[in-house]
C-alpha cells in the first residue's frame, strides 16, 4: 500500500536556515575591501597560519531572479561554466567555433519544432540525427574538465560551485603563490565563456531532476512544500526548474542571462588566507578590471500575499511516511529573524532540544526531527519542521506532538539555562565555520550578497546575546499559528 507523505504548510515563518555567522568586533578590522570602477567588490582577510588561500566568487543572481519563461537557467549556467572558455576546454577553438554554430543552429530549430503543433515529424527526426552526428564530431575537439585539471595540478582543492535561490558561487582553495593562476582562470571564465555541450548538459540536468526530486521522497516533499507555501513569489520554484522548464531552455536564452548578469556589478570576491592586500588588489584589478560592468540584477518585485488560512497537501508516493510543516517569517535584518535562529536550536539541536527530546526520546513517536530556515534569505522566508514517524505511529500523532511543543514555546518563556545553552551552541557553530579560510570566505560573500553588507556578521553576536525569553515566547506566539501554517 502506498504511504502518504504529508506537507503541512504554515505561512509566516522564514528565517535564515544557516545561523548567520559573525566574528566579534575585530572582524571589522580584519576585513579589507576594495571597490573597482566596473562595480566589482573585493573582500580580503589575511591569515598567515598556512601558505594557502580560499577564493569565493559570488554573483548575486539565483533562481529567485528568473522569469517564468527561464526557470532553471541559473542552475544550468552553473553547469555550463565548467565547460571552459575560448582558451580552455578546447583543442582548437578556431576549428571548434563553426561546429558550435552549426550545433546551435540545428538545436535551436529542434527547440522550435518540438512544441509546434503539426510540426513535420520527419524533419524533427532528421534534425535530431544530425545533432547527434554534429555532437560526435565536436566531442573530438573538447578537453574535458580542463579547469579542474589545471587547478589540481597546481595544488587546488575543493573546486566547486553551487546555485541557490539567492546567489551563485564558484570556489577553490589554492597555495598562496597561485593567486595569479586563479585570477587568470576565473577572469577568463567571466570574459570568454563558451557554452559548449549545451544540449547534452541540458539532458544531464533533466536526469538530475528526476533523481533528486521525482524519485526522491525528501526532494519531492520539499519541492511541494515550497510550491504550496508560496503562491506568488518566485521562491516557490525549484532551483533546478520544472521538467518543462529545463526541456525548453534555449541556448540563446541561457547566453543572454549569462551576458546580462554574470558581470562585475553583481559580483563580490572574497579571498582569505596568506595574501597581501595591496598585491591582491593589483592582481584582481589587472585581470578583472577591464570587464564591462554589466547590468544590475533587477529588483524582484513579487510580493507574497498575506496568508488567510492553512494550506495542506497530501502526496501519495511509495516511501515511508514523512511530514514537513512550514511557517512564513521575515528575513534578516528583522529582529524576529535573529530570534528564529535561537528557536531553531531550542527545538531541534541536540538530544536536549525540545522536539528531539519529546518526539524521539520520550514519546518515541518519530525516528528523526529537524528544523531549518528555507528557501533563501534575500526575501521573507520559511521556518520548516520535518519529521519521520516511528512505526506504528502515524503522521497525525507526530503533527499533534509538534503542535503541542510549539504551543508550549508560545505560552511559557524558555528557561535561562535553555537560552544560554542555545547561545553557546550558536557561538560554537559560528566559530567553527569562521576558523577556516573557506568558511570565512563563504560567509563574507554570502552576507555581502544577501544582507547587502558583510558587516552584518560583525554585529550578530551582540544582537543575539540581547534576546530575552519573553521575546522568544512572543515570536512563537505570533508566527506559530494555524492560519500561518
MIZA-432053 format. One record per residue (C-alpha): x negated, y, z negated. Coordinates in Angstrom, 2 decimals. Layout:
<nodes>
u: X&v: Y&w: Z;
...
</nodes>
This chain:
<nodes>
u: 0.00&v: 0.00&w: 0.00;
u: -1.31&v: 3.46&w: 0.88;
u: -2.16&v: 5.66&w: -2.08;
u: -1.03&v: 9.26&w: -2.35;
u: -3.62&v: 11.99&w: -2.68;
u: -2.00&v: 14.95&w: -4.39;
u: -3.06&v: 18.50&w: -3.60;
u: -1.69&v: 20.86&w: -6.23;
u: -2.31&v: 24.49&w: -5.36;
u: -2.40&v: 27.17&w: -7.98;
u: -2.59&v: 30.52&w: -6.39;
u: -4.57&v: 33.23&w: -8.10;
u: -7.87&v: 31.97&w: -9.26;
u: -11.00&v: 32.06&w: -7.14;
u: -14.34&v: 32.95&w: -8.72;
u: -17.85&v: 32.10&w: -7.94;
u: -18.37&v: 28.40&w: -7.81;
u: -22.08&v: 28.90&w: -8.21;
u: -22.65&v: 30.54&w: -11.57;
u: -24.29&v: 33.76&w: -10.33;
u: -27.99&v: 33.63&w: -11.11;
u: -29.88&v: 36.50&w: -12.62;
u: -33.08&v: 37.34&w: -14.32;
u: -33.41&v: 39.85&w: -17.11;
u: -34.22&v: 43.48&w: -16.51;
u: -37.78&v: 42.55&w: -15.48;
u: -36.33&v: 41.21&w: -12.25;
u: -35.63&v: 44.76&w: -11.06;
u: -39.33&v: 45.47&w: -11.45;
u: -40.48&v: 42.29&w: -9.72;
u: -38.34&v: 42.53&w: -6.60;
u: -39.75&v: 44.87&w: -3.98;
u: -37.78&v: 45.81&w: -0.91;
u: -38.29&v: 47.43&w: 2.45;
u: -35.72&v: 48.61&w: 4.99;
u: -36.72&v: 48.65&w: 8.65;
u: -35.34&v: 51.11&w: 11.20;
u: -33.40&v: 48.37&w: 13.01;
u: -31.40&v: 47.57&w: 9.85;
u: -33.38&v: 44.54&w: 8.68;
u: -33.87&v: 44.31&w: 4.91;
u: -36.86&v: 42.57&w: 3.31;
u: -36.91&v: 41.46&w: -0.36;
u: -40.15&v: 40.11&w: -1.81;
u: -41.28&v: 38.74&w: -5.15;
u: -44.97&v: 37.98&w: -5.65;
u: -45.77&v: 34.81&w: -7.61;
u: -49.38&v: 33.72&w: -7.76;
u: -48.95&v: 30.44&w: -9.64;
u: -49.07&v: 28.42&w: -6.41;
u: -50.55&v: 29.24&w: -2.96;
u: -47.17&v: 28.83&w: -1.27;
u: -44.07&v: 30.85&w: -0.44;
u: -40.43&v: 30.24&w: 0.36;
u: -38.65&v: 32.18&w: 3.10;
u: -34.88&v: 32.63&w: 3.41;
u: -33.40&v: 34.37&w: 6.44;
u: -29.73&v: 35.06&w: 5.70;
u: -27.22&v: 36.51&w: 8.11;
u: -24.07&v: 37.99&w: 6.62;
u: -21.84&v: 36.18&w: 9.07;
u: -19.97&v: 32.96&w: 8.31;
u: -16.78&v: 31.18&w: 9.22;
u: -14.70&v: 33.88&w: 7.50;
u: -15.79&v: 36.27&w: 10.28;
u: -14.48&v: 34.13&w: 13.13;
u: -11.38&v: 34.98&w: 15.11;
u: -8.65&v: 32.40&w: 15.67;
u: -10.00&v: 31.51&w: 19.12;
u: -13.55&v: 30.94&w: 17.85;
u: -13.17&v: 28.91&w: 14.68;
u: -16.24&v: 26.77&w: 14.07;
u: -18.60&v: 28.91&w: 16.16;
u: -20.86&v: 29.95&w: 13.24;
u: -21.42&v: 26.32&w: 12.25;
u: -22.03&v: 25.25&w: 15.85;
u: -24.56&v: 28.07&w: 16.24;
u: -26.42&v: 26.82&w: 13.20;
u: -26.91&v: 23.55&w: 15.07;
u: -27.85&v: 25.28&w: 18.31;
u: -30.56&v: 27.48&w: 16.81;
u: -32.63&v: 24.37&w: 16.07;
u: -32.79&v: 23.67&w: 19.80;
u: -35.63&v: 26.11&w: 20.39;
u: -36.36&v: 29.20&w: 22.43;
u: -37.80&v: 30.10&w: 25.82;
u: -41.23&v: 29.25&w: 24.39;
u: -40.47&v: 26.37&w: 22.02;
u: -38.42&v: 23.25&w: 22.70;
u: -39.16&v: 23.15&w: 26.43;
u: -41.87&v: 21.64&w: 28.63;
u: -41.38&v: 24.30&w: 31.31;
u: -38.74&v: 26.99&w: 30.83;
u: -39.09&v: 28.33&w: 34.38;
u: -38.14&v: 24.87&w: 35.65;
u: -35.53&v: 24.35&w: 32.93;
u: -33.61&v: 27.63&w: 33.38;
u: -31.97&v: 26.85&w: 36.78;
u: -30.91&v: 23.46&w: 35.43;
u: -29.41&v: 25.07&w: 32.32;
u: -27.47&v: 27.48&w: 34.55;
u: -26.09&v: 24.59&w: 36.58;
u: -25.13&v: 22.67&w: 33.43;
u: -23.27&v: 25.72&w: 32.14;
u: -21.50&v: 26.20&w: 35.46;
u: -20.24&v: 22.61&w: 35.52;
u: -19.47&v: 22.51&w: 31.78;
u: -17.54&v: 25.77&w: 31.95;
u: -15.48&v: 24.50&w: 34.85;
u: -14.62&v: 21.36&w: 32.87;
u: -13.56&v: 23.51&w: 29.90;
u: -11.18&v: 25.45&w: 32.14;
u: -9.65&v: 22.42&w: 33.86;
u: -9.24&v: 20.08&w: 30.88;
u: -6.49&v: 22.23&w: 29.33;
u: -4.89&v: 23.28&w: 32.60;
u: -1.50&v: 21.84&w: 33.42;
u: -1.60&v: 20.00&w: 36.74;
u: -5.39&v: 20.02&w: 36.95;
u: -6.90&v: 17.69&w: 39.56;
u: -7.92&v: 14.59&w: 37.61;
u: -10.24&v: 13.56&w: 40.42;
u: -12.11&v: 16.85&w: 40.26;
u: -12.35&v: 16.59&w: 36.46;
u: -13.77&v: 13.08&w: 36.68;
u: -16.32&v: 14.10&w: 39.30;
u: -17.39&v: 17.13&w: 37.26;
u: -17.83&v: 15.06&w: 34.13;
u: -20.01&v: 12.61&w: 36.00;
u: -22.02&v: 15.49&w: 37.45;
u: -22.50&v: 16.93&w: 33.95;
u: -23.83&v: 13.59&w: 32.69;
u: -26.32&v: 13.44&w: 35.56;
u: -27.48&v: 17.02&w: 35.00;
u: -27.92&v: 16.40&w: 31.29;
u: -30.01&v: 13.34&w: 32.10;
u: -32.31&v: 15.45&w: 34.29;
u: -32.50&v: 18.15&w: 31.64;
u: -33.49&v: 15.71&w: 28.91;
u: -36.90&v: 15.22&w: 30.53;
u: -37.69&v: 18.91&w: 30.06;
u: -36.74&v: 19.13&w: 26.37;
u: -39.17&v: 18.83&w: 23.47;
u: -37.02&v: 17.63&w: 20.59;
u: -37.38&v: 19.33&w: 17.20;
u: -40.48&v: 21.32&w: 18.13;
u: -39.80&v: 23.93&w: 15.44;
u: -39.64&v: 21.22&w: 12.77;
u: -42.82&v: 19.58&w: 14.09;
u: -44.76&v: 22.84&w: 14.08;
u: -43.73&v: 23.61&w: 10.53;
u: -44.52&v: 20.06&w: 9.34;
u: -47.97&v: 20.15&w: 10.96;
u: -48.69&v: 23.34&w: 9.01;
u: -47.57&v: 22.10&w: 5.62;
u: -43.96&v: 23.24&w: 5.80;
u: -41.31&v: 21.53&w: 3.65;
u: -37.56&v: 21.94&w: 3.32;
u: -36.97&v: 23.27&w: 6.86;
u: -33.21&v: 23.55&w: 6.99;
u: -30.15&v: 25.75&w: 7.44;
u: -26.58&v: 25.95&w: 6.23;
u: -23.38&v: 27.76&w: 7.17;
u: -20.82&v: 28.78&w: 4.56;
u: -17.62&v: 30.78&w: 4.60;
u: -19.63&v: 33.91&w: 3.84;
u: -23.05&v: 33.60&w: 5.48;
u: -25.60&v: 31.57&w: 7.45;
u: -29.11&v: 30.86&w: 6.14;
u: -32.32&v: 29.44&w: 7.61;
u: -35.03&v: 28.37&w: 5.15;
u: -38.53&v: 26.92&w: 4.86;
u: -41.38&v: 26.72&w: 2.34;
u: -44.97&v: 27.02&w: 3.56;
u: -48.56&v: 27.51&w: 2.42;
u: -49.20&v: 31.19&w: 1.70;
u: -51.63&v: 31.52&w: 4.64;
u: -48.90&v: 30.56&w: 7.11;
u: -46.85&v: 33.75&w: 6.85;
u: -47.69&v: 34.80&w: 10.40;
u: -46.67&v: 31.40&w: 11.77;
u: -43.29&v: 31.77&w: 10.03;
u: -42.84&v: 35.34&w: 11.31;
u: -43.72&v: 34.33&w: 14.87;
u: -41.35&v: 31.35&w: 14.95;
u: -38.38&v: 32.94&w: 13.21;
u: -38.57&v: 36.23&w: 15.14;
u: -38.75&v: 34.26&w: 18.40;
u: -35.68&v: 32.31&w: 17.31;
u: -33.87&v: 35.65&w: 16.90;
u: -35.25&v: 37.24&w: 20.09;
u: -35.19&v: 34.43&w: 22.65;
u: -32.90&v: 31.59&w: 21.54;
u: -31.91&v: 29.04&w: 24.18;
u: -28.61&v: 27.22&w: 23.66;
u: -29.82&v: 24.01&w: 25.31;
u: -27.92&v: 20.73&w: 24.96;
u: -24.76&v: 22.69&w: 24.14;
u: -22.20&v: 20.15&w: 25.37;
u: -23.87&v: 17.15&w: 23.73;
u: -24.24&v: 19.07&w: 20.45;
u: -20.58&v: 20.06&w: 20.57;
u: -19.75&v: 16.35&w: 20.66;
u: -22.12&v: 15.77&w: 17.72;
u: -20.20&v: 18.36&w: 15.68;
u: -16.88&v: 16.73&w: 16.55;
u: -18.23&v: 13.44&w: 15.24;
u: -19.47&v: 15.20&w: 12.11;
u: -15.94&v: 16.49&w: 11.57;
u: -14.45&v: 13.00&w: 11.94;
u: -16.96&v: 11.59&w: 9.46;
u: -16.84&v: 14.37&w: 6.85;
u: -13.15&v: 15.26&w: 6.90;
u: -10.87&v: 12.97&w: 8.89;
u: -12.31&v: 9.78&w: 7.41;
u: -13.46&v: 11.11&w: 4.06;
u: -10.80&v: 11.36&w: 1.32;
u: -12.65&v: 14.08&w: -0.61;
u: -13.23&v: 16.16&w: 2.53;
u: -9.64&v: 15.66&w: 3.65;
u: -8.32&v: 16.68&w: 0.24;
u: -10.47&v: 19.81&w: 0.03;
u: -9.69&v: 20.91&w: 3.58;
u: -5.96&v: 20.63&w: 2.99;
u: -6.26&v: 22.33&w: -0.39;
u: -7.66&v: 25.46&w: 1.28;
u: -5.17&v: 25.35&w: 4.14;
u: -2.34&v: 25.22&w: 1.59;
u: -3.76&v: 27.81&w: -0.80;
u: -4.30&v: 30.43&w: 1.91;
u: -1.53&v: 31.44&w: 4.29;
u: -3.21&v: 34.41&w: 6.00;
u: -6.85&v: 34.82&w: 5.03;
u: -9.43&v: 33.01&w: 7.15;
u: -10.79&v: 31.24&w: 4.06;
u: -8.06&v: 28.75&w: 4.94;
u: -10.01&v: 27.46&w: 7.96;
u: -12.69&v: 24.76&w: 7.70;
u: -16.25&v: 25.95&w: 8.31;
u: -16.69&v: 23.23&w: 10.91;
u: -13.43&v: 24.20&w: 12.64;
u: -10.41&v: 22.08&w: 13.51;
u: -10.77&v: 19.43&w: 16.22;
u: -9.19&v: 21.56&w: 18.92;
u: -11.43&v: 24.49&w: 17.93;
u: -14.64&v: 22.51&w: 18.39;
u: -13.50&v: 20.91&w: 21.61;
u: -12.65&v: 24.25&w: 23.16;
u: -15.56&v: 26.41&w: 22.02;
u: -17.26&v: 27.56&w: 25.19;
u: -20.92&v: 28.27&w: 25.77;
u: -20.09&v: 31.84&w: 26.80;
u: -18.14&v: 32.50&w: 23.58;
u: -20.90&v: 30.97&w: 21.46;
u: -23.58&v: 33.05&w: 23.16;
u: -21.51&v: 36.23&w: 22.72;
u: -21.10&v: 35.57&w: 18.98;
u: -24.84&v: 34.98&w: 18.71;
u: -25.97&v: 38.09&w: 20.59;
u: -23.46&v: 40.29&w: 18.75;
u: -24.02&v: 39.36&w: 15.13;
u: -27.25&v: 37.38&w: 14.73;
u: -29.22&v: 40.58&w: 14.54;
u: -31.25&v: 42.72&w: 12.09;
u: -28.35&v: 44.90&w: 10.94;
u: -26.70&v: 41.79&w: 9.47;
u: -29.88&v: 40.14&w: 8.18;
u: -31.73&v: 40.02&w: 4.88;
u: -35.03&v: 38.19&w: 4.45;
u: -36.34&v: 37.06&w: 1.07;
u: -39.96&v: 35.98&w: 0.63;
u: -41.01&v: 34.58&w: -2.75;
u: -44.48&v: 33.30&w: -3.50;
u: -48.17&v: 34.09&w: -3.28;
u: -47.81&v: 37.04&w: -0.89;
u: -48.92&v: 40.66&w: -0.86;
u: -46.03&v: 43.08&w: -0.39;
u: -47.78&v: 45.56&w: 1.93;
u: -49.15&v: 42.79&w: 4.14;
u: -45.75&v: 41.14&w: 4.31;
u: -44.04&v: 44.43&w: 5.23;
u: -46.53&v: 44.92&w: 8.06;
u: -46.23&v: 41.32&w: 9.28;
u: -42.42&v: 41.26&w: 9.27;
u: -42.36&v: 44.67&w: 10.96;
u: -44.78&v: 43.54&w: 13.66;
u: -42.66&v: 40.53&w: 14.62;
u: -39.09&v: 41.60&w: 13.77;
u: -39.29&v: 45.39&w: 14.04;
u: -38.68&v: 45.62&w: 17.79;
u: -35.49&v: 43.54&w: 17.76;
u: -32.41&v: 45.69&w: 18.59;
u: -30.19&v: 46.33&w: 15.55;
u: -27.15&v: 44.51&w: 16.93;
u: -23.55&v: 45.01&w: 15.87;
u: -22.49&v: 45.11&w: 12.23;
u: -20.10&v: 42.28&w: 11.42;
u: -16.56&v: 43.75&w: 11.46;
u: -14.73&v: 44.02&w: 8.15;
u: -12.32&v: 41.14&w: 7.53;
u: -9.01&v: 42.94&w: 7.12;
u: -6.75&v: 39.93&w: 6.47;
u: -5.06&v: 40.16&w: 3.08;
u: -3.59&v: 37.12&w: 1.39;
u: -0.02&v: 37.84&w: 0.23;
u: 0.73&v: 37.51&w: -3.45;
u: 1.94&v: 34.07&w: -4.40;
u: 5.67&v: 33.75&w: -5.00;
u: 5.68&v: 30.14&w: -6.15;
u: 3.75&v: 26.92&w: -6.48;
u: 2.62&v: 25.17&w: -3.30;
u: 2.26&v: 21.41&w: -3.36;
u: 1.15&v: 18.90&w: -0.75;
u: 1.02&v: 15.10&w: -0.93;
u: -1.42&v: 13.48&w: 1.50;
u: -0.94&v: 9.84&w: 2.46;
u: -4.35&v: 8.22&w: 3.01;
u: -5.91&v: 4.81&w: 2.41;
u: -8.05&v: 5.70&w: -0.61;
u: -7.95&v: 5.73&w: -4.40;
u: -5.63&v: 8.49&w: -5.66;
u: -7.17&v: 11.86&w: -6.48;
u: -5.91&v: 15.30&w: -7.33;
u: -7.04&v: 18.83&w: -6.60;
u: -5.46&v: 21.83&w: -8.31;
u: -6.36&v: 25.43&w: -7.48;
u: -5.57&v: 28.91&w: -8.74;
u: -6.22&v: 32.18&w: -6.91;
u: -8.60&v: 34.56&w: -8.66;
u: -10.59&v: 37.73&w: -7.98;
u: -14.19&v: 37.59&w: -6.84;
u: -17.24&v: 39.49&w: -8.05;
u: -17.81&v: 42.07&w: -9.40;
u: -14.48&v: 41.78&w: -11.20;
u: -14.99&v: 41.11&w: -14.91;
u: -12.47&v: 38.30&w: -14.61;
u: -14.87&v: 36.56&w: -12.21;
u: -17.60&v: 36.57&w: -14.87;
u: -15.10&v: 35.12&w: -17.33;
u: -14.26&v: 32.32&w: -14.93;
u: -17.93&v: 31.32&w: -14.87;
u: -17.62&v: 30.62&w: -18.59;
u: -14.24&v: 28.91&w: -18.19;
u: -15.84&v: 26.61&w: -15.63;
u: -18.43&v: 25.48&w: -18.19;
u: -15.94&v: 25.28&w: -21.06;
u: -13.67&v: 22.97&w: -19.06;
u: -16.00&v: 20.55&w: -17.31;
u: -19.71&v: 20.98&w: -18.05;
u: -21.00&v: 18.02&w: -20.03;
u: -19.44&v: 15.43&w: -22.31;
u: -18.30&v: 18.02&w: -24.87;
u: -16.38&v: 20.11&w: -22.31;
u: -12.64&v: 20.24&w: -22.81;
u: -11.37&v: 18.41&w: -19.71;
u: -14.08&v: 15.76&w: -19.76;
u: -13.61&v: 15.08&w: -23.46;
u: -9.80&v: 14.93&w: -23.23;
u: -9.26&v: 13.12&w: -19.93;
u: -12.33&v: 10.90&w: -19.61;
u: -13.48&v: 10.12&w: -23.17;
u: -10.47&v: 10.36&w: -25.47;
u: -7.37&v: 9.60&w: -23.39;
u: -9.27&v: 7.68&w: -20.67;
u: -6.83&v: 8.96&w: -18.07;
u: -9.49&v: 9.77&w: -15.47;
u: -12.83&v: 8.41&w: -14.28;
u: -14.04&v: 11.91&w: -13.39;
u: -13.01&v: 15.55&w: -13.63;
u: -14.69&v: 18.68&w: -12.34;
u: -14.13&v: 22.40&w: -11.88;
u: -15.71&v: 24.87&w: -9.48;
u: -15.11&v: 28.11&w: -7.60;
u: -14.35&v: 27.98&w: -3.89;
u: -14.46&v: 28.52&w: -0.98;
u: -16.54&v: 31.73&w: -0.88;
u: -17.28&v: 34.88&w: -2.84;
u: -17.14&v: 37.81&w: -0.43;
u: -13.37&v: 37.83&w: -0.92;
u: -10.95&v: 36.76&w: -3.63;
u: -11.18&v: 33.02&w: -4.03;
u: -10.00&v: 29.96&w: -5.97;
u: -10.74&v: 28.17&w: -9.22;
u: -10.47&v: 24.46&w: -8.42;
u: -9.95&v: 21.46&w: -10.68;
u: -10.34&v: 17.92&w: -9.31;
u: -9.81&v: 14.56&w: -10.97;
u: -9.63&v: 10.85&w: -10.14;
u: -7.18&v: 8.83&w: -12.29;
u: -8.38&v: 5.73&w: -14.11;
u: -6.25&v: 2.67&w: -13.26;
u: -3.45&v: 2.16&w: -14.20;
u: -2.84&v: 5.83&w: -14.97;
u: -1.05&v: 7.98&w: -12.41;
u: -1.68&v: 11.34&w: -10.80;
u: 1.29&v: 12.72&w: -12.72;
u: -0.29&v: 11.75&w: -16.06;
u: -3.60&v: 13.38&w: -15.10;
u: -1.85&v: 16.52&w: -13.89;
u: 0.12&v: 16.77&w: -17.12;
u: -3.04&v: 16.37&w: -19.21;
u: -4.86&v: 19.07&w: -17.26;
u: -1.90&v: 21.41&w: -17.64;
u: -1.92&v: 20.86&w: -21.40;
u: -5.61&v: 21.76&w: -21.65;
u: -5.11&v: 24.91&w: -19.57;
u: -2.17&v: 25.93&w: -21.76;
u: -4.32&v: 25.42&w: -24.85;
u: -7.03&v: 27.64&w: -23.39;
u: -4.38&v: 30.29&w: -22.68;
u: -2.91&v: 30.27&w: -26.20;
u: -5.84&v: 29.73&w: -28.59;
u: -9.16&v: 31.58&w: -28.35;
u: -12.20&v: 29.32&w: -27.93;
u: -14.45&v: 28.96&w: -30.94;
u: -17.65&v: 30.95&w: -31.24;
u: -19.55&v: 27.65&w: -31.19;
u: -17.94&v: 26.65&w: -27.87;
u: -18.65&v: 30.04&w: -26.38;
u: -22.28&v: 30.03&w: -27.49;
u: -22.75&v: 26.55&w: -26.06;
u: -21.35&v: 27.68&w: -22.71;
u: -23.53&v: 30.79&w: -22.68;
u: -26.64&v: 28.73&w: -23.42;
u: -25.80&v: 26.30&w: -20.62;
u: -25.24&v: 29.19&w: -18.23;
u: -28.63&v: 30.70&w: -19.11;
u: -30.38&v: 27.34&w: -18.81;
u: -28.90&v: 26.56&w: -15.41;
u: -29.71&v: 30.04&w: -14.15;
u: -33.31&v: 29.99&w: -15.35;
u: -33.79&v: 26.53&w: -13.89;
u: -32.99&v: 27.87&w: -10.43;
u: -34.88&v: 31.12&w: -10.87;
u: -38.16&v: 29.44&w: -11.76;
u: -38.64&v: 28.01&w: -8.26;
u: -39.61&v: 30.14&w: -5.26;
u: -36.85&v: 28.54&w: -3.24;
u: -34.21&v: 29.13&w: -5.92;
u: -35.04&v: 32.81&w: -6.35;
u: -35.21&v: 33.46&w: -2.58;
u: -31.83&v: 31.79&w: -2.21;
u: -30.23&v: 33.92&w: -4.93;
u: -31.70&v: 37.17&w: -3.65;
u: -30.31&v: 36.75&w: -0.15;
u: -27.03&v: 35.32&w: -1.45;
u: -26.19&v: 38.24&w: -3.75;
u: -27.52&v: 40.86&w: -1.35;
u: -25.09&v: 39.47&w: 1.23;
u: -22.09&v: 38.60&w: -0.94;
u: -22.25&v: 41.30&w: -3.61;
u: -23.88&v: 43.93&w: -1.40;
u: -26.83&v: 44.29&w: -3.79;
u: -29.22&v: 41.69&w: -5.22;
u: -29.26&v: 43.73&w: -8.46;
u: -26.01&v: 42.01&w: -9.39;
u: -28.38&v: 39.32&w: -10.72;
u: -30.21&v: 41.72&w: -12.99;
u: -27.12&v: 42.79&w: -14.95;
u: -25.38&v: 39.40&w: -15.02;
u: -26.72&v: 38.14&w: -18.37;
u: -25.85&v: 41.31&w: -20.22;
u: -22.28&v: 41.36&w: -18.93;
u: -21.60&v: 37.67&w: -19.60;
u: -23.05&v: 37.90&w: -23.11;
u: -20.42&v: 40.54&w: -23.96;
u: -17.42&v: 38.36&w: -23.06;
u: -15.20&v: 37.57&w: -26.06;
u: -13.00&v: 34.55&w: -26.89;
u: -9.95&v: 36.81&w: -26.60;
u: -10.91&v: 37.81&w: -23.06;
u: -11.17&v: 34.14&w: -22.08;
u: -7.73&v: 33.46&w: -23.55;
u: -6.24&v: 36.46&w: -21.73;
u: -7.68&v: 35.44&w: -18.36;
u: -6.47&v: 31.85&w: -18.77;
u: -3.01&v: 33.16&w: -19.64;
u: -2.99&v: 35.49&w: -16.63;
u: -4.08&v: 33.07&w: -13.93;
u: -3.22&v: 29.53&w: -15.08;
u: 0.48&v: 29.88&w: -14.28;
u: 2.78&v: 27.65&w: -12.26;
u: 3.60&v: 30.49&w: -9.86;
u: -0.10&v: 30.90&w: -9.15;
u: -0.66&v: 27.17&w: -8.67;
</nodes>
